[in-house]
Amino acid sequence: MGNLKKCTSRVPSADLLRKVGHPSPCNSLCFTGLLFLFAFSASLTAQRDQVLEWPWRTDTAQRTISLDEFQVLLPPDAIPPVDKPRFESSAEALRHYHADEPVIAVVLDGESRAYPLSVLMWHEIVNDQIGQRFLSVTYCPLCNAAVVFDREFAAPKGGRYLLDFGTSGMLRHSDMVMWDRQTQSWWQQLTGNALVGRLAGGQLKQFPAQILSLQDYRSRWPAGLVLAKPTDDERPYGDNPYPGYDTESEVPAFYQANPDPRLPPTERVVDVCFDGHCRVYPWSMLAQKAMIQDNFQNQALVLFFRPGTRSALDQRAIALSRPIGSVGVYRAMLDGKALHFEPYRGNFRDRETGSVWDHTGRANAGQHKGRQLEPVLHHNFFAFAWFHFNPDSEVYQE
């Protein structure tokens, strides 16, 4: 068993709990919500030694960081991943999900699926398969980090694995630490790096994804499927256990470092990386400009903004949260030719042909009708989280 006692465990104070907020008790199954559990800090304190002594089979001698960087809060999978996801049509989903609530849209091999953040808020990981692709859809609300990973993994030291991921119960720099059930290695959710265990030093591949509203997802992919609410528990889906979290002007409660001063800690940023070089685009600028056309590392890019999608981390009820919009990032090229865009009647128009494009990168009118721009891998993280793991990133400026 790995020497987990080297890790740190911290039970937040009552003042900290009031600052972040925690949901009212609903039933015993709400135990799995992080902040609901913190409300019972006395009970957690009594369990602390048991959590630290959890019988990991992780080879902690193989690691890329010090074990002192981990915060142990919960037993493994106390926040349970969804291992047998059920799906329904988007028309059926709109009967019990809110039309403007955010979903993670994934398109692989022509098949589309959406994963509502109102469900991921309470499970954080969905292990899934689309056709012949195996993926884990992950969301850490503390960093607003939605990342979709390829579960097929080629280890740096040899060997191929099909991994299933769970929540380790640990945080590192406010971000979820995942664990895989095949080797019990520990992984940083925001980056996909293996930190501790047999696979330490490995890097998961990612699939492109876009966060947008459920109704926008249905409009773009009417035949697409939506993750159904799990029926084997009673979690309060649709509730946000971190009310006001993304409007907090101070450093987030679980982050124990000084945030990068270039942007407010919980400013959302859209990141783009090529060959180890990264640039971030402030969400507030995108919302103001509607689109940004850029050239970064010799890559022609366009970022489309669409208003309407609600925040998952504002009000207690996600359906009542403020609208923050959604962003898509694409290569501004088609058939080897550069395209130059401008906002046009709530959509976007290329100056070369006058074709009209929506924020999912599809042309709906004009010469290019039916064509799709190539998506660029990107995320919508909080600035403090992105800069911590990518401090050399530059900030886009006009």
Stockholm file with secondary structure:
# STOCKHOLM 1.0

chainA/1-398         MGNLKKCTSRVPSADLLRKVGHPSPCNSLCFTGLLFLFAFSASLTAQRDQVLEWPWRTDTAQRTISLDEFQVLLPPDAIPPVDKPRFESSAEALRHYHADEPVIAVVLDGESRAYPLSVLMWHEIVNDQIGQRFLSVTYCPLCNAAVVFDREFAAPKGGRYLLDFGTSGMLRHSDMVMWDRQTQSWWQQLTGNALVGRLAGGQLKQFPAQILSLQDYRSRWPAGLVLAKPTDDERPYGDNPYPGYDTESEVPAFYQANPDPRLPPTERVVDVCFDGHCRVYPWSMLAQKAMIQDNFQNQALVLFFRPGTRSALDQRAIALSRPIGSVGVYRAMLDGKALHFEPYRGNFRDRETGSVWDHTGRANAGQHKGRQLEPVLHHNFFAFAWFHFNPDSEVYQE
#=GR chainA/1-398 SS CCCGGGSBCCCCCHHHHHHHCCCCCCCGGGGGSHHHHHTTHHHHHHHHHHHHTCCCCCCTTSBSSCGGGCEECSCTTSSCCBSSCCEEEHHHHTTTSCTTSEEEEEEETTEEEEEEHHHHHHHCEEEEEETTEEEEEEEETTTTEEEEEESEEECTTSCEEECCEEEEEEEETTEEEEEETTTCCEEETTTCBEEESTTTTCBCCBCCCEEEEHHHHHHHCTTCEEECCCSSSCCCTTBCSSTTGGGCCSCCTTCCSCCCTTSCTTCEEEEEEETTEEEEEEHHHHHHHSEEEEEETTEEEEEEEESCCBCSSSSSBGGGSCBCCEEEEEESEETTEECCEEEETTEEEETTTCCEECTTSBEEESTTTTCBCCBCCCEEEEHHHHHHHCTTCEECCC
#=GC SS_cons         CCCGGGSBCCCCCHHHHHHHCCCCCCCGGGGGSHHHHHTTHHHHHHHHHHHHTCCCCCCTTSBSSCGGGCEECSCTTSSCCBSSCCEEEHHHHTTTSCTTSEEEEEEETTEEEEEEHHHHHHHCEEEEEETTEEEEEEEETTTTEEEEEESEEECTTSCEEECCEEEEEEEETTEEEEEETTTCCEEETTTCBEEESTTTTCBCCBCCCEEEEHHHHHHHCTTCEEECCCSSSCCCTTBCSSTTGGGCCSCCTTCCSCCCTTSCTTCEEEEEEETTEEEEEEHHHHHHHSEEEEEETTEEEEEEEESCCBCSSSSSBGGGSCBCCEEEEEESEETTEECCEEEETTEEEETTTCCEECTTSBEEESTTTTCBCCBCCCEEEEHHHHHHHCTTCEECCC
//
